[in-house]
């Protein structure tokens, strides 16, 4: 039974069989073909038996699937299949991997040729768009000899589960971003410092280019040479990322929801914050505030944040900003930088929540990060030919203009804002944090 289940007839066999049937039909018209057809059937049977013998007399092949320890949400993750050919002849393999149902890929197959007694690594990429557990099924490999009449199926790596975490690939990409001297190469703009932070570092000799306002006259008199005070960015400041996991964050873009973009950005930004010697914390809210990690600067903080972000679940209820305001007032006593990931589509939507945002901004430095609808750009830039297209373009421009009005309205009340496209969210969030640190306004 095991032999029968692993044996498959190839298309090449059926093509030959179809030709034989056609020759039988022709034999009714040309009787001389009748004996030749039976000879061909005998030859086909002989080669079929030889093909079975070639594929089943040996151990065959060994194969394994190598996946990352965890998948990175929203990124291409490499999956490696290693195949060792133990036959003494080259074989053709068809790989059908039972990848997780979340990808909805129903026609996955890879066809390769592997030389005799060699090992080959074959890779492909998967891009998950949801956090959670992804279960791989069987790794099915169908092997054919050079005769290509039949295939022998081998099955490996049954039921392999891999969790999908927020984008740790982006985390590695931007790991040293905060310390690079070429930040502009990554899209980080240079920030002109408008003042000094209060944290004194040292007194040093004046060199050309130092700010004359930092001259230390007492030290200058003692050393009989110009001395200046040197300051450094304040450290151990608390930074919280507040993630709105309500209904407005359900909107998809390129397969990922806005919530997942915010989660990926929070992970990367938390790492940058900790590298800058500040304290990073997170929490999420919709009907209530949960998934809380208090701002600290410990060695285990990144792992705690990663696990918390992985476990964020939501039913996309209406977000309760009044509860957010009360929770921040109760639990965050020290003045902190609060980066709020949310979205506002209209001025009416902002005005309903504005009193709570103003209340938060009185005690903390609040940055509201919200999204521009990139689908509207294609409508705005499209050439219009009909009245309906003109109408659609005007409505799209109205929505885009309203986004800019929202940013101006927030600025009026001393609330910083970042209007960004989803694919640029991480970079723009890091940029805003570094700008605030450089300007010393926290």
C-alpha positions as CSV (number, residue, x, y, z in Angstrom):
1,X,0.0,0.0,0.0
2,X,2.8,2.4,0.8
3,X,4.4,1.6,-2.6
4,X,1.1,2.4,-4.4
5,X,0.6,5.6,-2.5
6,X,4.0,6.9,-3.4
7,X,3.8,6.0,-7.2
8,X,2.5,8.6,-9.6
9,X,2.2,8.4,-13.4
10,X,3.7,11.4,-15.2
11,X,2.0,13.3,-18.0
12,X,4.7,12.0,-20.4
13,X,3.3,8.5,-19.8
14,X,-0.2,9.5,-20.7
15,X,1.0,11.4,-23.8
16,X,2.5,8.1,-25.0
17,X,-0.6,6.2,-24.1
18,X,-2.7,8.7,-26.0
19,X,-0.5,8.2,-29.0
20,X,-0.9,4.4,-28.8
21,X,-4.7,4.8,-28.7
22,X,-4.5,6.9,-31.8
23,X,-2.4,4.3,-33.5
24,X,-5.0,1.6,-32.6
25,X,-7.6,3.8,-34.3
26,X,-5.4,4.1,-37.3
27,X,-4.9,0.3,-37.3
28,X,-8.6,-0.1,-38.3
29,X,-7.7,1.7,-41.5
30,X,-4.2,0.4,-41.9
31,X,-4.1,-3.2,-40.5
32,X,-0.3,-3.4,-40.9
33,X,0.0,-1.0,-37.9
34,X,-1.7,-3.5,-35.5
35,X,1.4,-5.5,-34.7
36,X,3.6,-2.4,-34.4
37,X,1.2,-0.9,-31.8
38,X,1.5,-4.1,-29.6
39,X,5.3,-3.9,-29.9
40,X,5.2,-0.3,-28.7
41,X,3.1,-1.3,-25.8
42,X,5.6,-4.0,-24.9
43,X,8.5,-1.4,-25.1
44,X,6.5,1.0,-22.9
45,X,5.8,-1.7,-20.3
46,X,9.5,-2.6,-20.3
47,X,10.6,1.0,-19.7
48,X,7.8,1.5,-17.1
49,X,9.1,-1.5,-15.1
50,X,12.7,-0.2,-15.6
51,X,11.7,3.3,-14.4
52,X,10.0,1.8,-11.3
53,X,13.1,-0.3,-10.6
54,X,15.4,2.8,-10.9
55,X,13.4,4.9,-8.5
56,X,12.6,2.3,-5.8
57,X,15.8,0.1,-5.7
58,X,17.7,3.0,-3.9
59,X,17.1,5.0,-0.8
60,X,16.2,7.9,-3.0
61,X,16.6,11.4,-1.6
62,X,16.8,13.2,1.7
63,X,15.3,16.6,2.1
64,X,14.5,19.1,4.9
65,X,12.9,22.5,5.1
66,X,14.7,25.3,7.0
67,X,12.6,28.2,8.2
68,X,13.6,31.2,10.4
69,X,13.0,30.8,14.1
70,X,10.2,33.3,13.6
71,X,8.8,35.1,10.6
72,X,8.9,38.9,10.2
73,X,5.5,40.4,9.5
74,X,5.3,42.4,6.3
75,X,8.8,41.4,5.1
76,X,10.1,38.7,2.7
77,X,11.2,35.8,4.8
78,X,13.6,33.2,3.2
79,X,12.6,29.5,3.3
80,X,15.3,27.1,2.4
81,X,14.7,23.5,1.1
82,X,17.8,21.2,1.1
83,X,17.7,18.1,-1.1
84,X,20.3,15.4,-1.2
85,X,20.2,13.1,-4.3
86,X,21.4,9.6,-3.3
87,X,20.7,8.2,-6.8
88,X,23.5,7.4,-9.2
89,X,21.8,9.3,-11.9
90,X,20.4,12.9,-12.2
91,X,16.8,13.3,-11.2
92,X,14.1,15.9,-11.8
93,X,12.3,17.0,-8.7
94,X,9.0,18.8,-8.2
95,X,8.7,20.4,-4.8
96,X,5.2,21.0,-3.5
97,X,5.4,22.5,0.0
98,X,2.3,22.7,2.0
99,X,2.7,26.3,3.1
100,X,0.4,27.9,5.8
101,X,-3.2,28.6,4.7
102,X,-2.8,32.3,5.6
103,X,-0.8,32.9,2.4
104,X,-3.6,31.5,0.2
105,X,-1.2,30.2,-2.3
106,X,-2.8,27.2,-4.0
107,X,-0.5,26.6,-7.0
108,X,2.9,26.5,-5.3
109,X,5.5,24.3,-6.9
110,X,9.2,24.4,-7.8
111,X,10.8,22.2,-10.5
112,X,14.5,21.5,-10.5
113,X,17.1,19.1,-11.8
114,X,19.6,17.6,-9.3
115,X,22.8,15.9,-10.6
116,X,23.7,12.5,-9.3
117,X,25.0,12.1,-5.7
118,X,24.9,15.9,-5.0
119,X,23.1,18.2,-2.6
120,X,21.2,21.3,-3.7
121,X,19.7,24.1,-1.7
122,X,16.5,25.7,-3.2
123,X,15.0,28.8,-1.7
124,X,11.8,30.8,-1.9
125,X,10.3,33.8,0.0
126,X,7.1,34.2,2.0
127,X,5.6,37.6,3.0
128,X,3.2,37.2,5.9
129,X,0.7,40.0,6.5
130,X,-0.7,38.9,9.9
131,X,0.8,38.2,13.3
132,X,0.3,34.8,14.8
133,X,1.1,31.1,14.4
134,X,1.8,29.7,10.9
135,X,1.7,26.0,10.4
136,X,3.6,24.3,7.6
137,X,2.4,20.9,6.4
138,X,4.2,18.2,4.5
139,X,7.2,18.9,2.3
140,X,6.3,16.8,-0.7
141,X,8.9,16.0,-3.3
142,X,8.1,14.1,-6.5
143,X,11.2,12.5,-8.1
144,X,11.5,11.4,-11.7
145,X,14.3,9.5,-13.4
146,X,15.6,10.5,-16.9
147,X,12.9,8.2,-18.4
148,X,10.2,10.6,-16.8
149,X,7.4,8.0,-17.0
150,X,6.6,7.9,-13.3
151,X,7.3,9.9,-10.1
152,X,8.1,8.7,-6.6
153,X,6.7,10.9,-3.8
154,X,8.8,11.5,-0.7
155,X,7.3,13.3,2.3
156,X,9.4,15.2,4.9
157,X,8.9,17.8,7.8
158,X,5.4,17.2,8.9
159,X,3.5,19.8,10.9
160,X,6.1,22.6,11.5
161,X,4.8,25.7,13.4
162,X,6.5,29.1,13.0
163,X,5.3,32.2,14.9
164,X,5.1,35.5,13.0
165,X,6.3,38.5,15.0
166,X,6.3,42.2,14.3
167,X,8.9,43.2,11.7
168,X,12.3,42.3,13.3
169,X,13.9,42.6,9.9
170,X,13.3,46.3,9.9
171,X,14.6,46.3,13.5
172,X,17.9,45.0,12.3
173,X,17.9,47.4,9.3
174,X,17.6,50.5,11.5
175,X,19.6,49.1,14.5
176,X,22.5,51.5,14.1
177,X,20.6,54.4,12.5
178,X,20.6,56.6,15.5
179,X,24.4,56.5,15.7
180,X,25.2,56.9,12.0
181,X,27.0,60.1,10.9
182,X,25.3,59.7,7.5
183,X,21.6,59.7,8.6
184,X,20.6,61.7,5.5
185,X,21.5,58.7,3.4
186,X,18.5,56.9,5.0
187,X,16.2,59.8,4.6
188,X,16.8,61.4,8.0
189,X,17.1,65.1,7.6
190,X,19.7,67.1,9.4
191,X,18.2,69.1,12.3
192,X,19.6,72.5,13.3
193,X,19.9,72.6,17.1
194,X,18.1,75.7,18.4
195,X,19.3,75.5,22.0
196,X,21.2,73.4,24.5
197,X,19.9,70.6,26.6
198,X,20.4,70.9,30.3
199,X,22.7,67.9,30.7
200,X,26.3,69.1,31.1
201,X,29.1,66.8,29.8
202,X,32.5,68.4,30.1
203,X,34.6,71.6,29.7
204,X,37.0,71.5,26.8
205,X,39.3,73.8,24.9
206,X,37.7,76.0,22.3
207,X,38.1,75.0,18.6
208,X,36.9,76.9,15.6
209,X,33.2,76.3,15.1
210,X,32.2,76.0,18.7
211,X,29.3,78.1,19.9
212,X,30.7,81.3,21.5
213,X,27.7,81.4,23.8
214,X,29.1,78.4,25.6
215,X,32.4,80.1,26.7
216,X,33.2,79.4,30.3
217,X,34.9,82.5,31.5
218,X,36.0,81.2,34.8
219,X,37.8,78.2,33.2
220,X,39.2,80.5,30.6
221,X,40.8,82.7,33.2
222,X,42.3,79.7,35.0
223,X,43.7,78.1,31.9
224,X,44.6,81.3,30.1
225,X,43.0,79.9,27.0
226,X,39.5,79.8,25.7
227,X,37.4,77.1,27.3
228,X,33.8,76.1,26.4
229,X,31.1,74.0,28.1
230,X,30.0,71.0,26.2
231,X,26.5,69.6,26.6
232,X,24.9,66.3,25.5
233,X,21.4,65.1,24.8
234,X,19.5,64.4,28.0
235,X,19.2,60.7,28.7
236,X,16.7,58.5,30.5
237,X,13.7,60.4,29.2
238,X,10.5,58.4,29.0
239,X,9.0,57.8,25.6
240,X,5.7,56.0,25.2
241,X,4.3,54.6,22.0
242,X,0.5,54.6,22.2
243,X,-1.2,52.4,19.5
244,X,-4.8,52.9,18.5
245,X,-6.1,49.5,17.8
246,X,-9.7,50.7,17.1
247,X,-11.8,50.5,14.0
248,X,-10.0,53.3,12.1
249,X,-6.8,51.2,12.1
250,X,-8.4,48.3,10.2
251,X,-7.8,49.9,6.8
252,X,-5.5,47.7,4.7
253,X,-2.5,48.9,2.6
254,X,-0.4,46.5,0.6
255,X,-1.8,43.5,2.5
256,X,-1.1,44.9,6.0
257,X,-3.5,46.8,8.2
258,X,-2.6,50.2,9.5
259,X,-2.4,48.6,12.9
260,X,0.3,46.2,11.8
261,X,2.3,49.1,10.3
262,X,2.0,50.9,13.6
263,X,3.2,47.8,15.5
264,X,6.2,47.3,13.2
265,X,7.1,51.0,13.5
266,X,6.8,50.8,17.3
267,X,9.2,47.8,17.5
268,X,11.9,49.6,15.5
269,X,11.4,53.0,17.2
270,X,11.6,51.3,20.7
271,X,15.0,49.9,19.7
272,X,16.3,53.3,18.6
273,X,15.0,54.9,21.8
274,X,16.8,52.4,24.0
275,X,20.0,52.8,21.9
276,X,19.8,56.6,22.6
277,X,19.8,55.8,26.3
278,X,16.1,56.8,26.8
279,X,13.3,54.7,28.4
280,X,10.8,53.1,26.0
281,X,7.3,52.0,26.9
282,X,4.2,51.0,24.9
283,X,0.5,50.5,25.4
284,X,-2.5,50.0,23.1
285,X,-6.1,51.1,23.4
286,X,-9.5,50.8,21.9
287,X,-12.4,50.3,24.4
288,X,-9.8,50.1,27.1
289,X,-6.1,50.6,27.6
290,X,-4.1,47.3,27.6
291,X,-0.9,45.6,26.4
292,X,1.1,47.9,28.6
293,X,4.9,47.9,29.1
294,X,6.1,50.7,31.4
295,X,8.9,52.8,30.2
296,X,12.2,51.4,31.4
297,X,15.8,50.9,30.2
298,X,16.7,47.4,31.0
299,X,18.4,44.7,29.0
300,X,15.2,42.7,28.8
301,X,13.0,45.6,27.7
302,X,13.2,44.9,23.9
303,X,12.2,41.3,24.4
304,X,9.3,42.4,26.6
305,X,8.1,44.9,24.0
306,X,8.4,42.4,21.2
307,X,6.3,39.8,23.1
308,X,3.7,42.4,24.0
309,X,3.4,43.6,20.4
310,X,3.1,40.0,19.1
311,X,0.2,39.4,21.5
312,X,-1.8,42.5,20.5
313,X,-5.3,41.4,19.5
314,X,-8.3,43.5,18.6
315,X,-11.9,43.3,17.4
316,X,-11.5,46.9,16.0
317,X,-14.0,48.5,18.3
318,X,-14.6,52.3,18.4
319,X,-11.6,53.8,20.2
320,X,-12.3,55.5,23.6
321,X,-10.0,58.6,23.9
322,X,-11.5,59.6,27.2
323,X,-10.3,56.4,28.7
324,X,-6.9,57.0,27.1
325,X,-6.7,60.5,28.7
326,X,-7.7,59.2,32.1
327,X,-5.2,56.3,32.0
328,X,-2.3,58.5,30.9
329,X,-3.1,61.1,33.7
330,X,-3.3,58.3,36.3
331,X,-0.3,56.1,35.2
332,X,2.3,58.5,33.6
333,X,3.3,61.0,36.2
334,X,6.6,62.2,34.8
335,X,6.5,64.5,31.7
336,X,7.1,62.1,28.8
337,X,7.1,62.0,25.0
338,X,4.0,60.2,23.9
339,X,3.9,59.1,20.2
340,X,0.3,58.3,19.3
341,X,-0.3,56.0,16.3
342,X,-3.8,56.6,15.0
343,X,-5.7,57.9,12.0
344,X,-8.1,60.7,11.3
345,X,-9.9,61.0,7.9
346,X,-12.0,64.1,8.6
347,X,-12.0,67.2,10.7
348,X,-15.1,66.0,12.4
349,X,-13.3,62.9,13.5
350,X,-10.5,65.0,14.9
351,X,-12.8,67.5,16.7
352,X,-14.5,64.7,18.6
353,X,-11.2,63.6,20.1
354,X,-9.4,67.0,20.2
355,X,-10.4,67.9,23.9
356,X,-8.7,64.7,25.1
357,X,-5.6,65.3,22.9
358,X,-5.3,68.8,24.3
359,X,-5.6,67.4,27.8
360,X,-2.7,65.0,27.2
361,X,-0.6,67.7,25.6
362,X,-0.8,69.9,28.7
363,X,1.2,67.4,30.8
364,X,3.3,65.6,28.1
365,X,4.8,66.2,24.7
366,X,2.3,64.6,22.3
367,X,3.1,63.6,18.7
368,X,0.1,62.3,16.7
369,X,1.1,60.0,13.8
370,X,-1.6,59.5,11.2
371,X,-1.8,58.3,7.7
372,X,-2.3,59.8,4.3
373,X,-4.5,57.7,1.9
374,X,-2.1,56.8,-0.9
375,X,-5.0,55.4,-3.0
376,X,-6.2,59.0,-3.4
377,X,-3.0,60.0,-5.1
378,X,-3.7,57.8,-8.1
379,X,-7.1,59.4,-8.5
380,X,-5.7,62.9,-8.2
381,X,-2.9,62.3,-10.7
382,X,-5.2,60.4,-13.2
383,X,-6.2,62.3,-16.3
384,X,-9.9,63.0,-16.3
385,X,-12.2,62.4,-19.3
386,X,-15.7,62.1,-17.9
387,X,-17.8,64.1,-15.4
388,X,-17.7,61.2,-13.0
389,X,-13.9,61.2,-13.0
390,X,-13.8,64.9,-12.4
391,X,-16.2,64.5,-9.5
392,X,-14.0,61.7,-8.0
393,X,-10.9,63.8,-8.4
394,X,-12.4,66.8,-6.6
395,X,-13.6,64.6,-3.7
396,X,-10.1,63.0,-3.5
397,X,-8.4,66.4,-3.4
398,X,-10.9,67.5,-0.7
399,X,-9.9,64.5,1.5
400,X,-6.2,65.2,0.9
401,X,-6.7,68.8,1.8
402,X,-8.5,67.8,5.0
403,X,-5.6,65.8,6.1
404,X,-3.4,68.9,5.9
405,X,-6.0,70.8,7.8
406,X,-5.9,68.2,10.6
407,X,-2.1,68.7,10.9
408,X,-2.5,72.5,11.1
409,X,-5.3,72.2,13.7
410,X,-3.1,70.0,15.9
411,X,-0.2,72.4,15.5
412,X,-2.5,75.3,16.7
413,X,-2.7,73.6,20.1
414,X,1.0,72.8,20.4
415,X,0.5,69.1,19.4
416,X,3.2,67.8,17.0
417,X,2.0,65.7,14.1
418,X,3.4,63.4,11.5
419,X,1.4,62.8,8.3
420,X,2.9,59.9,6.6
421,X,2.3,57.1,4.0
422,X,2.2,53.6,5.5
423,X,5.4,52.4,3.8
424,X,7.3,55.4,5.2
425,X,5.9,55.2,8.7
426,X,9.0,53.7,10.4
427,X,11.4,56.2,8.8
428,X,9.2,59.2,9.5
429,X,8.6,58.2,13.2
430,X,12.4,57.8,13.8
431,X,13.0,61.1,12.1
432,X,10.5,62.9,14.4
433,X,12.0,61.3,17.5
434,X,15.5,62.3,16.5
435,X,14.3,65.8,15.7
436,X,12.7,66.2,19.1
437,X,15.9,65.0,20.8
438,X,18.1,67.3,18.7
439,X,16.0,70.3,19.5
440,X,15.8,69.5,23.2
441,X,12.1,70.3,23.4
442,X,11.1,67.3,25.6
